[in-house]
Each structure stands twice: as C-alpha cells, then as structure tokens.
Amino acid sequence: MNRGEREAAVRRLLEQGVAPVPPELHGDAVRRGDRLLRQRRLVRRVLWLLACAAVVAFAVWAADARPWVEPPSQTTPPLTGW
C-alpha cells in the first residue's frame, strides 16, 4: 500500500462519521472504572498494612534478639605463659 492509497483509506474512514454507541455503555464504563479504583485502593491499603506489620515485627524481633550485640563466648581462652 503506497502513501496515496493509505491517505485515501484514511479519508474514507474519516468521512464515514461516528459509529453509534449504545446508551448503556457510559454507565457500564463508569461502574467498571469505579470498581477498578476501589480494588486498587484496597490492594494499596493492604500492601501498606503488610509493610507496617513487617516493620513492627522486625522492630520487636530486633529489640528482643539484639543482633548488633556480640554473643558471649562459649569457651574460655587458652592459658599461655605459665
């Protein structure tokens, strides 16, 4: 298809006019959009809740286990120089 044929095809499409749209399509689209927004909002809130719970769980574990403190030695050092 060369350039002239493409331009002619586009002109034909533009001259046909607007296709009829069913009247209930707008309402359906609005309801679907609202449902998607509610689902996304719910997912976002659940993820934030899980992230906060993970932070609290880590803080409780760190306060109890104190991983930054060196554990006590389980053996005595060797005695030398007697």
Stockholm file with secondary structure:
# STOCKHOLM 1.0

chainA/1-82         MNRGEREAAVRRLLEQGVAPVPPELHGDAVRRGDRLLRQRRLVRRVLWLLACAAVVAFAVWAADARPWVEPPSQTTPPLTGW
#=GR chainA/1-82 SS CCHHHHHHHHHHHHHTCCCCCCTTHHHHHHHHHHHHHHHHHHHHHHHHHHHHHHHHHHHHHHHHHCTTSCCCCSSCCCCCCC
#=GC SS_cons        CCHHHHHHHHHHHHHTCCCCCCTTHHHHHHHHHHHHHHHHHHHHHHHHHHHHHHHHHHHHHHHHHCTTSCCCCSSCCCCCCC
//
